[in-house]
Each structure stands twice: as structure tokens, then as C-alpha cells.
Amino acid sequence: MQTLRVPTMDGLRLQPPAPPLVAPATFCRRCSVRRLRPVRASVAVAPRRETDPKKRVVITGMGLVSVFGNNVDEYYEKLLEGVSGIGLIDRFDASKFPTRFAGQIRGFSSEGYIDGKNDRRLDDCLRYCLVSGKKALESSGLAIGSEALGKIDKVRAGVLVGTGMGGLTVFSDGVQALIEKGHRKITPFFIPYSITNMGSALLAMDIGFMGANYSISTACATSNYCFYAAANHIRRGEADIMLAGGTEAAIIPIGIGGFVACRALSQRNDDPQTASRPWDKDRDGFVMGEGAGILVMESLEHAMKRDVPIIAEYLGGAVNCDAYHMTDPRADGFGVSSCIKKSLEDAGVAPEEVNYINAHATSTLAGDLAEINAINQVFKNPSGIKINATKSMIGHCLGASGGLEAIATVKAITTGWVHPSINQFNPEPSVEFDTVANTKQQHEVNVAISNSFGFGGHNSVVAFAPFKP
């Protein structure tokens, strides 16, 4: 019998090989011979997280534009306080609409981030992108004009900011000009400022990032798709640093009217601040929001070379499709549960390690429970898991929702507090998770996932955790 040389603490020792795995015999009546029945070993393999600093992806900066302002800390303080950012629309006359309220941003200023001439021309979707992107860079120690930004290898730095609707105001105004005044009155900026890729393009022009640059448009799943794709550029060695997230500005007549036609919006006009009520039995639809949320994602190796503080770690993610219906989720939750499982595999995380979920939770009749059904398929024991709904306070920001919710998720990790899901008056009895109803809770996050799903059946899930060297 041959022997194997096995390394030990003292050197090499000899050991006979393990006996071969012999399968139980079976008897084949047709040919009267014994056959071996193949045996598959059922060995549980523990998840393995990435350890290569070139492939580990960390978060070093965050920037946003929200109904609670443009400061990340102030935004999260409002969420922790359980403040509703929903109110009556005053941007246009909404008196004839069945829904007359939204999470409308008021008093937005781009001063110091966009020059005045361009600021007047840009769609809000682009303005929100530029301001949140540059604020994210600032928080990562890469302010415009800084020495640190000048040292970045621009060819290995990219921008990936998506939007579900694009420059909807510019598009709507262009169509109106065509109908009322003819094609000669259409602004030359009509096409450039309405197409979905222009946010990433303009941001790159201002900061000089020459790497991967494009947009993804998967409706309300957009931001998470962008995080997932941006992280994979870094993991594949194609980029050192990426700006990624989503931007949206659709609170205009055609935007509200379109979603009214889909019968998707709440009509609780008498009490707008309580209209967004995920997992409440009396919910009647989602509430429109707007804004932008962008993360600075970079390889651990690159962040360490810059000696920049690391906020949290992106562990992994996944995207897939229900292949079921344009607007309705699969009631059995199979597409979503598959996406969650794939995201955990990509992250090297076991379901038992997850103890916080920032849910998609839009406040629609079917969507809220479909998501819970999917979550139940992955996480068998709801105890110990906190699950909350950022949309209960800021509304549904469409393509930007995942960006704003990722920032809320990371802030939960860094502060040790999870914000409440407000407007929980009459909870759905089938929801067994702790939804952090109405009051913030202290919670040490081990691993968090953030869910985003969009019209067309697009599903996206990303996982974050505290950074541990």
C-alpha cells in the first residue's frame, strides 16, 4: 500500500491513504449482476468571505439629496426620530389628481456644486446626481480640487449612477414645446438632459473619472443593480474606486399621473404623513418620493493606500428577474427568495448571520406580503432579525430608493440604531418579524441586507457589514 507524506508541526509523517469510499451494492434482476450504487457525500460547506484586499469592497464615502436635506447625518437623525417627509404637492397644481401629496424636496440648493448657468438648464434628476456624487467624494476625502483627488488614477476610477425615469421634466417640457410651438422650439438639451446615462456622464466630466461609466435602469431596483455592478468592476480588477447609486426626480404632473393610472399610489389626501404604512392592514398604495443616494466604493487595498477611514464593507449582492408580470410580484416570492440566497452566497454569508433587513416595503397591498413570504423562505427563524421600511418616511424614490436605503443601512451599522417603520397602526398578523414599529431601536448589526425590486420583475439585494480588518 502506498503511503502519503502529511505535513505536521514537526515536519512530515507517514500515513496510509484513507480507504476508498465503497458504495452499497445493489442487485440488478435483469442482468443478474451486482452493481454499485453511487453515493454523494452531503458535506456542508461553510460560507467563505473574500479575504483578498484587492477584491474586498469597502464604503469610504456617502452622499445624498433627500426630502430631509443633503446631509447624511441629518438625514439619518430624521429617520431615527420617525419624522415623515410626506406633504401636499406645491410644485404644480395637483388639485385635480386623486393623489395630491408626495415626498417632495423643497428648498434644494446646488450652490457650490453646480455652476449657475448649467444649474438653470439641468433636469432635477441630474442636479440631484451631481450634488450627491460630489458630497460622497467630499466625505471620502476626495473633494473637488483637493490634492487627494488629484492623486487618483482616473483611468481606474468609474461612475455608475442609474435612474428609473431619467430627465422626466426635460422630456415632458420638450413634448409640450413640440405640441404647442413646433419642433423649432425644442431645446437642444432635450435629448442630452433626458437620457438616463447623462447623470454618470456629467459627474465624470466634473471630477475627471475616466473608467467604467454608464447607467442602469431597472425601475425601482436600479440603485442596487448599480452597487452590484460597480463592486464587480472592482473585484475583477478593472477599477480601484467607483461612485455608484441612483437618482430620481419624477414628482411632476406626468410622473404622478402615470403612477395614478397604474393604480399604484395611496390616495390618503386627508392625512398624507400617515399614507405610507408598510405592513399595515390599511395600506392603500405607495407614496412618491425623490432624491439621490450615492456611495464611494473602492477596493480595500486602494482605501488603505489612501489611508482613508472605512465606513463599512460591501460583502456581495445579486440580481435576477421574476419573469412573471409587468407590475405585480410573484405571490410565492420565489424570485425574491432566490435573489436573497444568491446575494448571501456572493457575500459568503450564512442566513443565520443576517440580523437586519432594510426592506423594499413600498406600502402596496401585494408587494409587502410577497416580500415577507420571500424573506421567510430564506430566514427560518425571525427572532433576532430587525426589519424596517425607510419608505414609510421618505416615500418611494423609485430608482434612487436603493441608494437612500443603502445609506440608511450603513448608518444603522455605524450608529448601532435602526430607524422605525412609522405608521404601524394595525399590523399584518402574518408578519412575524420585528418591524421596529414607530420607535427606533438599539441594535448591533452583524450583517445587513437591503432589498430593492422594480416593475418588470427586477430583483436586487445587497449585503453590508461592519468593516473588520
Disulfide bonds with the S-S distance in Angstrom:
none
